[in-house]
Amino acid sequence: MTDTVVTPSPVPAPAVLARPRRVSSSRLAGAAVLGAWAVLFWWLLLTGRQDFYLSTRTQWVVPVGATLLTMAALGRLATVRTREREPVRRRDAWAMAAVVAPVVLMMALPPATLGQYSAGKRSSFASVGVVTSASDIGSGDLTLVDVAAGQTTPEGEAALAARAGERVTFVGFVTRYDDTPADELFLTRYVVTCCVADATIAEVRVVNVTPGAFEPDDWVEVTGAIYPIGREVIVNAERVVGVDRPDRPYLTP
Amino acid sequence: MAQVAAPRRAREATPRTAVAVVAALVAVGLLLQLAEPQRVPWVQTFFLVFGSLLVQALPFVLVGALASALIEVLLPVGTLERLATLPKPLQLPAAALAGVAMPICECGSVPVARRLASKGLLPSAAVTFMLAAPVVNPVVTASTFVAYRGREAMWTMVAGRFLLGLVVAVTVGWVIGAVSRDGLMKPNPEDRHVHTVELGRPEPRWRRFFLHLGGDFLFMGRYLVLGATFAALVQTFLPASWISEVAAMPIVSIAAMMLLASLLSLCSESDAFIAASFVQFGSSAQLAFLVFGPMVDLKLATLYAGTFRPGFLRTVVLAAFGTTLVATMWLQVWIG
């Protein structure tokens, strides 16, 4: 901001050196901006809100960011006294406010996750190119990531097909499209590789659901038999119950 | 004298400005608490994408600012001036490779290039360095790796960005040719990245380090906030069908991603996370985004206009666009 611009002073150097050090408003404002971001990162870390923005594999940036931002804010604060007059221009003051605004925004809003609105704007998990091995799909408990990734390769599709009729339990939110029958729903979960911006969807079609029991964006747990049919995976529901949103709402591939 | 000084003072922030800024931020917080805009699905989506981009990218911007500050304080500029002693055909590739050692943002590379040219480096080599450094430096390579980690195309993107960045930067330098420094650069451009030194004697090194660190972060931060806003709006509102249509067009998809990169004006230390989010586009189009964006974007255009002679921006745009397009079209045939 203003501290990056040198304005030649008309005052001779000896006169400047004779001045007492005073608090530079430019440096102080910069320290405040850095401090605000440091507070946000510590807050994300301590409240677990990082789970709503990042995947588990990239959450390390939060403690690293918190530490570096704190260091940068304190370091800048230590340089705040100077002999030069370093005012903040109005334009830069508002630019700094714009940099701080996201901090206010994230701390003021209640925790939320992506829902049905963006499901239609996202690619399916299968189109991203993240691959789960066929051996992972062929053994152990089936997860939504396994199910979605099973459609990425012929081997995965075959491994998934071999498990037709097995009992599965999936947790996700309800998605309904215009042509979804009343006794069906789509159980959807976002798969996040780095951050929410790269979220893709993994979803299965759930049949044999009580009509009108669940609204879009409701979180549910579905138990039933799985039937992979071509590119679509169907779960014949034995039990569908409403559940709280998981602490970690996004899946990591 | 008083009449001359008055408008200058008028542009300075006063305590009243500070109060207004704080009040505005508090008002935004209260409004968000009371109005609960997150109940509107698109607003919720926008805030989530916007917030996640910033949380993910800001630490990388800070790491970049930290490395930049260390270099500014510890590395003598003369280290790179040795390039001037190389044979001329080697100067462009050497200048591009020198970018590996300079983890600076695209804004920071402009004044460094000008300084290098003013001290005897071939001007076209200085431009090559300026374009390559924000694409090939280790911080950018690391952030690209993290953004694409776990994807099939990870190494294609990491290596492709590095190599294509070198190729495009060298090509632009070659197109500029043997122009003199005075023919390429304005004599007294406004330098936005000169840092404060107390008149009479330089500030201690540790103070300069923290000034550079904070200054770079604040400078890049506002562009990142702006870029994240654009990116979140695009992700919130752009119809999937439109993206799918454009993404499916072989050459148009590449050109569209280059245009998008220029409009978003993202920092090269964080743009990989945004490129990776455009999953509808193939790897080659994302690569074009990652190579072209740090060389030509809206915020750089203003810096170029202040530093270089008229015509420079047009030359860089055409040469970088053409080279990136041709190279990524070849890649599109191979990798999609």
HADDOCK unambig.tbl for C-alpha pairs under 7 A between the chains (distance, minus, plus):
assign (segid A and resid 1 and name CA) (segid B and resid 215 and name CA) 6.33 0.50 0.50
assign (segid A and resid 1 and name CA) (segid B and resid 218 and name CA) 6.33 0.50 0.50
assign (segid A and resid 1 and name CA) (segid B and resid 219 and name CA) 5.71 0.50 0.50
assign (segid A and resid 3 and name CA) (segid B and resid 195 and name CA) 6.68 0.50 0.50
assign (segid A and resid 3 and name CA) (segid B and resid 196 and name CA) 6.20 0.50 0.50
assign (segid A and resid 3 and name CA) (segid B and resid 215 and name CA) 6.59 0.50 0.50
assign (segid A and resid 4 and name CA) (segid B and resid 192 and name CA) 6.01 0.50 0.50
assign (segid A and resid 4 and name CA) (segid B and resid 193 and name CA) 5.44 0.50 0.50
assign (segid A and resid 4 and name CA) (segid B and resid 194 and name CA) 5.76 0.50 0.50
assign (segid A and resid 4 and name CA) (segid B and resid 195 and name CA) 4.87 0.50 0.50
assign (segid A and resid 4 and name CA) (segid B and resid 196 and name CA) 6.48 0.50 0.50
assign (segid A and resid 4 and name CA) (segid B and resid 215 and name CA) 6.16 0.50 0.50
assign (segid A and resid 5 and name CA) (segid B and resid 192 and name CA) 5.66 0.50 0.50
assign (segid A and resid 5 and name CA) (segid B and resid 193 and name CA) 6.79 0.50 0.50
assign (segid A and resid 5 and name CA) (segid B and resid 194 and name CA) 6.07 0.50 0.50
assign (segid A and resid 5 and name CA) (segid B and resid 195 and name CA) 6.38 0.50 0.50
assign (segid A and resid 6 and name CA) (segid B and resid 194 and name CA) 6.57 0.50 0.50
assign (segid A and resid 6 and name CA) (segid B and resid 195 and name CA) 6.64 0.50 0.50
assign (segid A and resid 6 and name CA) (segid B and resid 196 and name CA) 5.94 0.50 0.50
assign (segid A and resid 13 and name CA) (segid B and resid 199 and name CA) 5.66 0.50 0.50
assign (segid A and resid 13 and name CA) (segid B and resid 200 and name CA) 4.74 0.50 0.50
assign (segid A and resid 14 and name CA) (segid B and resid 200 and name CA) 6.84 0.50 0.50
assign (segid A and resid 16 and name CA) (segid B and resid 199 and name CA) 6.73 0.50 0.50
assign (segid A and resid 17 and name CA) (segid B and resid 200 and name CA) 6.71 0.50 0.50
assign (segid A and resid 30 and name CA) (segid B and resid 214 and name CA) 6.73 0.50 0.50
assign (segid A and resid 53 and name CA) (segid B and resid 48 and name CA) 6.75 0.50 0.50
assign (segid A and resid 53 and name CA) (segid B and resid 51 and name CA) 6.93 0.50 0.50
assign (segid A and resid 53 and name CA) (segid B and resid 52 and name CA) 4.60 0.50 0.50
assign (segid A and resid 54 and name CA) (segid B and resid 52 and name CA) 6.50 0.50 0.50
assign (segid A and resid 61 and name CA) (segid B and resid 56 and name CA) 6.84 0.50 0.50
assign (segid A and resid 61 and name CA) (segid B and resid 59 and name CA) 6.43 0.50 0.50
assign (segid A and resid 65 and name CA) (segid B and resid 59 and name CA) 4.69 0.50 0.50
assign (segid A and resid 72 and name CA) (segid B and resid 210 and name CA) 6.64 0.50 0.50
assign (segid A and resid 72 and name CA) (segid B and resid 213 and name CA) 6.98 0.50 0.50
assign (segid A and resid 72 and name CA) (segid B and resid 214 and name CA) 6.53 0.50 0.50
assign (segid A and resid 75 and name CA) (segid B and resid 210 and name CA) 5.62 0.50 0.50
assign (segid A and resid 76 and name CA) (segid B and resid 210 and name CA) 5.47 0.50 0.50
assign (segid A and resid 76 and name CA) (segid B and resid 211 and name CA) 6.33 0.50 0.50
assign (segid A and resid 76 and name CA) (segid B and resid 214 and name CA) 6.65 0.50 0.50
assign (segid A and resid 79 and name CA) (segid B and resid 207 and name CA) 5.76 0.50 0.50
assign (segid A and resid 83 and name CA) (segid B and resid 198 and name CA) 6.96 0.50 0.50
assign (segid A and resid 84 and name CA) (segid B and resid 198 and name CA) 6.31 0.50 0.50
assign (segid A and resid 87 and name CA) (segid B and resid 12 and name CA) 6.41 0.50 0.50
assign (segid A and resid 88 and name CA) (segid B and resid 12 and name CA) 5.76 0.50 0.50
assign (segid A and resid 88 and name CA) (segid B and resid 13 and name CA) 5.43 0.50 0.50
assign (segid A and resid 89 and name CA) (segid B and resid 11 and name CA) 5.57 0.50 0.50
assign (segid A and resid 89 and name CA) (segid B and resid 12 and name CA) 4.09 0.50 0.50
assign (segid A and resid 89 and name CA) (segid B and resid 13 and name CA) 5.07 0.50 0.50
assign (segid A and resid 90 and name CA) (segid B and resid 11 and name CA) 5.66 0.50 0.50
assign (segid A and resid 90 and name CA) (segid B and resid 12 and name CA) 5.23 0.50 0.50
assign (segid A and resid 90 and name CA) (segid B and resid 13 and name CA) 4.37 0.50 0.50
assign (segid A and resid 93 and name CA) (segid B and resid 13 and name CA) 6.76 0.50 0.50
assign (segid A and resid 94 and name CA) (segid B and resid 21 and name CA) 6.70 0.50 0.50
assign (segid A and resid 95 and name CA) (segid B and resid 222 and name CA) 6.71 0.50 0.50
assign (segid A and resid 97 and name CA) (segid B and resid 21 and name CA) 6.29 0.50 0.50
assign (segid A and resid 98 and name CA) (segid B and resid 222 and name CA) 6.96 0.50 0.50
assign (segid A and resid 99 and name CA) (segid B and resid 221 and name CA) 6.33 0.50 0.50
assign (segid A and resid 99 and name CA) (segid B and resid 222 and name CA) 5.45 0.50 0.50
assign (segid A and resid 99 and name CA) (segid B and resid 225 and name CA) 6.42 0.50 0.50
assign (segid A and resid 101 and name CA) (segid B and resid 25 and name CA) 6.42 0.50 0.50
assign (segid A and resid 104 and name CA) (segid B and resid 25 and name CA) 6.93 0.50 0.50
assign (segid A and resid 104 and name CA) (segid B and resid 29 and name CA) 5.78 0.50 0.50
assign (segid A and resid 105 and name CA) (segid B and resid 29 and name CA) 6.41 0.50 0.50
assign (segid A and resid 106 and name CA) (segid B and resid 51 and name CA) 6.78 0.50 0.50
assign (segid A and resid 108 and name CA) (segid B and resid 29 and name CA) 5.53 0.50 0.50
assign (segid A and resid 108 and name CA) (segid B and resid 32 and name CA) 6.31 0.50 0.50
assign (segid A and resid 108 and name CA) (segid B and resid 33 and name CA) 6.08 0.50 0.50
assign (segid A and resid 109 and name CA) (segid B and resid 32 and name CA) 6.46 0.50 0.50
assign (segid A and resid 109 and name CA) (segid B and resid 33 and name CA) 6.61 0.50 0.50
assign (segid A and resid 114 and name CA) (segid B and resid 45 and name CA) 5.91 0.50 0.50
assign (segid A and resid 117 and name CA) (segid B and resid 41 and name CA) 5.92 0.50 0.50
assign (segid A and resid 117 and name CA) (segid B and resid 42 and name CA) 6.77 0.50 0.50
assign (segid A and resid 118 and name CA) (segid B and resid 45 and name CA) 6.86 0.50 0.50
assign (segid A and resid 121 and name CA) (segid B and resid 239 and name CA) 6.53 0.50 0.50
assign (segid A and resid 121 and name CA) (segid B and resid 240 and name CA) 4.78 0.50 0.50
assign (segid A and resid 123 and name CA) (segid B and resid 280 and name CA) 6.80 0.50 0.50
assign (segid A and resid 128 and name CA) (segid B and resid 279 and name CA) 6.20 0.50 0.50
assign (segid A and resid 129 and name CA) (segid B and resid 151 and name CA) 6.13 0.50 0.50
assign (segid A and resid 129 and name CA) (segid B and resid 152 and name CA) 5.79 0.50 0.50
assign (segid A and resid 130 and name CA) (segid B and resid 150 and name CA) 6.65 0.50 0.50
assign (segid A and resid 130 and name CA) (segid B and resid 151 and name CA) 5.16 0.50 0.50
assign (segid A and resid 130 and name CA) (segid B and resid 152 and name CA) 6.21 0.50 0.50
assign (segid A and resid 194 and name CA) (segid B and resid 147 and name CA) 6.27 0.50 0.50
assign (segid A and resid 195 and name CA) (segid B and resid 52 and name CA) 5.70 0.50 0.50
assign (segid A and resid 195 and name CA) (segid B and resid 53 and name CA) 6.83 0.50 0.50
assign (segid A and resid 195 and name CA) (segid B and resid 56 and name CA) 6.66 0.50 0.50
assign (segid A and resid 196 and name CA) (segid B and resid 48 and name CA) 6.99 0.50 0.50
assign (segid A and resid 196 and name CA) (segid B and resid 49 and name CA) 5.71 0.50 0.50
assign (segid A and resid 196 and name CA) (segid B and resid 52 and name CA) 5.76 0.50 0.50
assign (segid A and resid 197 and name CA) (segid B and resid 49 and name CA) 5.05 0.50 0.50
assign (segid A and resid 197 and name CA) (segid B and resid 52 and name CA) 6.61 0.50 0.50
assign (segid A and resid 197 and name CA) (segid B and resid 53 and name CA) 6.45 0.50 0.50
assign (segid A and resid 197 and name CA) (segid B and resid 277 and name CA) 5.45 0.50 0.50
assign (segid A and resid 198 and name CA) (segid B and resid 276 and name CA) 6.44 0.50 0.50
assign (segid A and resid 198 and name CA) (segid B and resid 277 and name CA) 3.87 0.50 0.50
